[in-house]
Amino acid sequence: MDEPGVRSSHLRKIPNLGGIAIFYSIGICASIFAYELFDLYKFLFASLIILLYIGVMDDIVVMRAYKKLVAQIIVSALIVVGSDIRIRSLFGIFGIYEMEYLVSVLFSITTFIILINAFNLIDGIDGLAGGYSIICSALFGISYYRLGEYNYPLVVLSAVIIGAVLAFLYYNLSNYRTNKIFMGDTGSMLLGCLLAFTSICFIDIFIDRELPNIPKYHLQSAPVVAVAILILPIVDTLNVIIIRLANKKSPFDADKNHIHHKLLKLNLTHRRSSFYIILYYLFVVGVAYYLRHINVNLLLLIVVALGFFRSLSARFYLSFERIIKKTNN
């Protein structure tokens, strides 16, 4: 059971092992309908099993942060080194193109760890993490489908993630306390890992190289489009860390400075807050896609600026509201 704490937005104990159901849905359905994934990415499901174990342990008996970090490093290394799923090029971002193998491995492992934890942090209100993972999986899945039949196993994986999370949301968004459930760290870490995996696979498709029997695609802004799709957890995590450091607090201290907490303070419900956040970040993705052929560094600046704008606008509005109330009093 998830007991209310400093960061919590609920007032009563809620079951928090929904991530187990998400894992088994993905594990069984992907094994049946996209069995090619086992040949293409040999360590993917082994890594998910490790995350399942760590997540369940953390949901039942809260684990120390360093133990979770060690597990995440192992999982990320298995996928990056074992399955060779890594960021090989930055396509000219900050003047960086092809990266050396060791640099690529370290950068990719760091990216996995950041996204796993960032996705865990946005799981603070009903429907947000689940709804956002559905949108991300749908965008990546459509992209894979348009890029040819070689990517169909990834299309199926994206569809399986959507199906599993839709079933979870039926209970997560339930108005009846007896039906309600959270995905817990188990679900958020699994989904964060899978979205990091699909985003890196997406970037890898557009690297300009010759591969036998595989069509050649190239999009200079591919990494920025991937960043745009995953901008919510990235920007929200950076924003919270900056605020905590500015207040001379540890970056790991729990608080209510996330974007969803700001919207709840504006008296919005969980559903409306989740809807508005997801809608805005769909707008960011639309901007990134529309401007995908401009300079890659300029596009990255625009995407990050739009991401931070949503976070900061809610913060400024709350500050302005407090000033008005003080003036009236």
C-alpha positions in Angstrom: 0.0 0.0 0.0 1.2 3.5 -0.8 0.9 5.6 2.3 0.5 9.4 2.0 3.9 11.2 2.4 5.5 14.6 1.7 5.2 14.3 -2.1 1.9 12.4 -2.1 -1.3 13.8 -3.7 -3.6 11.2 -2.1 -4.9 11.1 1.4 -5.5 7.4 2.0 -3.6 4.2 1.5 -3.8 2.9 -2.1 -2.4 -0.4 -3.5 0.8 0.3 -5.4 1.7 -3.0 -7.2 0.0 -2.2 -10.5 3.5 -2.4 -12.1 3.4 -6.2 -11.7 0.3 -6.4 -14.0 2.0 -4.1 -16.5 5.1 -6.3 -16.5 3.3 -9.5 -17.1 1.1 -7.9 -19.8 4.1 -6.7 -21.7 6.2 -9.8 -21.0 3.6 -12.3 -22.2 2.2 -10.4 -25.1 5.5 -9.2 -26.5 6.8 -12.8 -26.3 3.9 -14.0 -28.4 3.4 -11.3 -30.9 6.9 -9.9 -31.2 9.1 -12.9 -30.5 11.8 -11.4 -32.8 12.7 -9.0 -30.0 14.3 -11.9 -28.2 16.8 -12.3 -31.1 17.3 -8.7 -31.8 17.7 -7.5 -28.2 18.8 -10.5 -26.2 19.1 -8.7 -22.8 16.0 -6.6 -22.9 13.6 -8.9 -21.1 16.3 -10.0 -18.6 16.8 -6.4 -17.7 13.1 -5.9 -17.2 13.0 -8.9 -14.8 15.7 -7.2 -12.7 13.8 -4.0 -12.7 10.6 -5.9 -11.7 12.4 -7.5 -8.7 13.9 -4.2 -7.6 10.7 -2.3 -8.1 8.6 -4.8 -6.1 11.1 -4.7 -3.3 11.0 -0.9 -3.2 7.2 -0.8 -3.3 6.9 -3.3 -0.4 10.0 -2.5 1.6 11.5 0.9 0.7 15.0 0.3 -0.6 18.0 2.7 -0.2 18.6 4.9 -3.1 22.1 3.6 -3.8 20.8 0.0 -4.1 18.3 1.1 -6.7 21.0 3.0 -8.5 23.3 0.0 -8.7 20.5 -2.1 -10.1 19.7 0.6 -12.7 23.3 0.7 -13.7 23.4 -3.1 -14.2 20.2 -3.0 -16.2 21.3 -0.1 -18.4 24.7 -1.8 -19.0 23.0 -5.1 -20.0 20.9 -3.3 -22.6 23.6 -0.9 -23.9 26.5 -3.4 -24.0 24.7 -6.7 -24.3 22.1 -5.7 -26.8 24.2 -2.9 -28.4 21.3 -0.4 -27.9 23.2 2.9 -27.6 23.4 6.5 -28.8 26.1 6.3 -31.5 25.8 9.9 -32.8 24.4 13.3 -31.7 23.8 14.3 -35.4 25.7 17.6 -34.9 24.3 18.7 -31.6 27.0 20.9 -29.9 29.1 20.0 -32.9 29.2 16.3 -31.9 28.6 13.6 -34.5 29.9 10.0 -34.3 31.0 9.1 -30.7 33.8 6.7 -29.8 32.5 3.3 -28.5 33.4 3.9 -24.8 32.0 7.4 -24.8 28.8 6.2 -26.5 28.4 3.4 -23.9 28.8 5.7 -20.9 26.6 8.3 -22.4 23.9 5.8 -23.2 24.0 4.2 -19.8 23.7 7.6 -18.2 20.7 8.4 -20.5 18.9 5.2 -19.4 19.4 5.9 -15.7 18.3 9.6 -16.1 15.1 8.6 -18.0 14.2 5.7 -15.7 14.4 8.0 -12.6 12.8 11.0 -14.4 9.8 8.9 -15.4 9.6 7.7 -11.8 9.4 11.4 -10.7 6.4 12.3 -12.9 4.3 9.5 -11.4 2.7 11.8 -8.9 -0.9 12.1 -9.9 -3.5 9.8 -11.4 -3.2 9.3 -15.1 -0.1 11.3 -15.8 2.7 8.7 -16.0 0.3 6.2 -17.7 -1.2 8.7 -20.1 2.1 10.1 -21.0 3.6 6.6 -21.7 0.7 5.9 -24.0 1.3 9.1 -26.0 5.1 8.4 -26.2 4.6 4.8 -27.2 2.0 5.8 -29.8 4.3 8.4 -31.3 7.2 6.1 -31.5 5.0 3.2 -32.8 3.6 5.3 -35.6 7.2 6.4 -36.5 8.4 2.8 -36.5 5.5 1.7 -38.7 6.2 4.5 -41.3 9.9 3.5 -41.4 9.3 0.0 -42.8 8.6 -3.6 -42.0 12.1 -4.2 -40.5 10.9 -2.1 -37.5 7.6 -4.0 -37.0 8.7 -5.8 -33.8 9.1 -2.4 -32.2 5.7 -1.4 -33.6 4.2 -4.4 -31.8 6.1 -3.6 -28.6 4.8 -0.1 -28.6 1.2 -1.4 -29.2 1.7 -3.9 -26.3 2.8 -1.1 -24.0 -0.2 1.0 -24.9 -2.6 -2.0 -24.3 -1.0 -2.8 -20.9 -1.1 0.8 -19.7 -4.7 1.4 -21.0 -5.8 -1.5 -18.8 -3.9 -0.1 -15.8 -5.5 3.4 -16.4 -9.0 1.9 -16.1 -8.2 1.2 -12.4 -5.8 4.1 -11.8 -8.5 6.6 -12.9 -11.3 4.8 -11.1 -13.5 7.0 -8.9 -14.1 4.0 -6.6 -11.5 3.6 -3.9 -11.9 -0.2 -3.8 -10.8 -0.4 -7.5 -8.0 2.2 -7.4 -4.4 1.2 -7.9 -1.0 2.8 -8.5 1.8 1.5 -10.7 4.4 2.1 -8.0 8.1 2.2 -8.7 7.8 -1.1 -10.4 5.6 0.3 -13.2 7.3 3.6 -13.5 10.8 2.1 -13.8 9.7 -0.5 -16.3 8.0 2.1 -18.5 10.9 4.6 -18.1 13.3 1.9 -19.2 11.1 0.8 -22.2 10.6 4.4 -23.3 14.4 5.1 -23.1 14.9 1.9 -25.1 12.4 2.8 -27.8 13.8 6.4 -28.1 17.4 5.2 -28.5 16.2 2.7 -31.2 14.4 5.5 -32.9 17.5 7.7 -33.0 19.6 4.7 -34.2 17.4 4.2 -37.3 18.4 7.6 -38.7 22.2 7.1 -38.5 23.6 7.5 -42.0 25.1 4.1 -42.6 24.9 1.1 -45.0 23.2 -2.0 -43.6 22.3 -5.1 -45.7 18.6 -5.5 -46.5 17.7 -2.5 -44.4 16.3 0.7 -46.0 18.4 3.8 -45.4 16.8 6.8 -43.6 18.4 10.0 -42.4 16.9 12.8 -40.3 19.4 15.3 -38.9 17.0 16.3 -36.1 16.2 12.7 -34.9 17.7 13.1 -31.4 15.8 16.4 -30.9 12.5 14.8 -32.0 13.2 12.0 -29.4 13.9 14.7 -26.8 10.7 16.5 -27.7 8.7 13.2 -27.2 10.3 12.7 -23.8 10.5 16.3 -22.8 8.1 16.1 -19.9 10.2 13.9 -17.5 13.4 15.6 -18.7 12.3 19.2 -18.1 10.3 18.4 -14.9 13.4 16.6 -13.3 15.8 19.4 -14.3 13.4 22.1 -13.0 12.9 20.4 -9.7 16.7 19.8 -9.2 17.4 23.5 -10.0 14.7 24.7 -7.5 16.1 22.4 -4.8 19.7 23.5 -5.4 18.6 27.2 -5.4 16.9 26.6 -2.0 20.1 24.9 -0.7 18.5 21.5 -0.4 19.6 18.1 -1.6 18.5 17.2 -5.2 17.1 14.0 -3.7 14.8 15.5 -1.1 11.1 15.0 -1.7 9.0 18.1 -2.2 6.0 19.4 -4.2 7.8 21.4 -6.8 6.8 19.2 -9.8 4.6 20.7 -12.5 1.7 18.4 -11.5 1.9 19.7 -7.9 1.7 23.3 -9.3 -1.4 22.5 -11.2 -3.1 20.8 -8.2 -2.4 24.1 -6.3 -4.5 25.8 -8.9 -7.4 23.6 -7.8 -7.3 21.4 -10.9 -8.3 17.8 -10.5 -5.8 14.9 -11.1 -7.5 14.2 -14.5 -7.5 17.7 -15.7 -3.9 18.3 -14.6 -2.8 15.2 -16.5 -4.8 16.2 -19.5 -3.5 19.7 -19.7 0.1 18.6 -19.2 -0.1 15.9 -21.9 -1.9 18.3 -24.3 0.8 20.9 -23.9 3.6 18.5 -24.5 1.8 17.2 -27.6 2.0 20.8 -28.8 5.8 20.7 -28.2 6.1 17.5 -30.2 4.1 19.1 -33.0 6.4 22.1 -33.0 9.5 19.9 -33.1 8.1 17.8 -36.0 7.0 20.9 -38.0 10.5 22.5 -37.6 12.4 19.2 -37.9 14.4 20.4 -41.0 15.9 23.5 -39.3 19.3 23.7 -37.6 19.5 20.9 -35.0 20.9 23.1 -32.3 18.3 25.8 -32.8 15.6 23.2 -32.7 16.9 21.8 -29.4 16.9 25.3 -27.9 13.3 25.8 -29.0 12.1 22.4 -27.6 13.8 22.9 -24.3 12.6 26.5 -24.0 9.0 25.4 -24.6 9.4 22.6 -22.1 10.6 25.0 -19.4 8.0 27.6 -20.3 5.2 25.3 -19.2 6.9 24.6 -15.9 7.8 28.2 -15.2 4.4 29.6 -16.2 2.5 27.6 -13.6 5.1 28.7 -11.0 4.8 32.4 -11.9 1.0 32.2 -11.9 1.1 30.8 -8.4 3.5 33.5 -7.2 1.3 36.2 -8.8 -1.8 34.7 -7.1 -0.1 34.8 -3.7 0.9 38.5 -4.2 -2.7 39.4 -5.1 -4.0 37.6 -2.0 -1.5 39.4 0.2 -2.5 42.8 -1.4 -6.2 42.1 -0.8 -5.6 41.2 2.8 
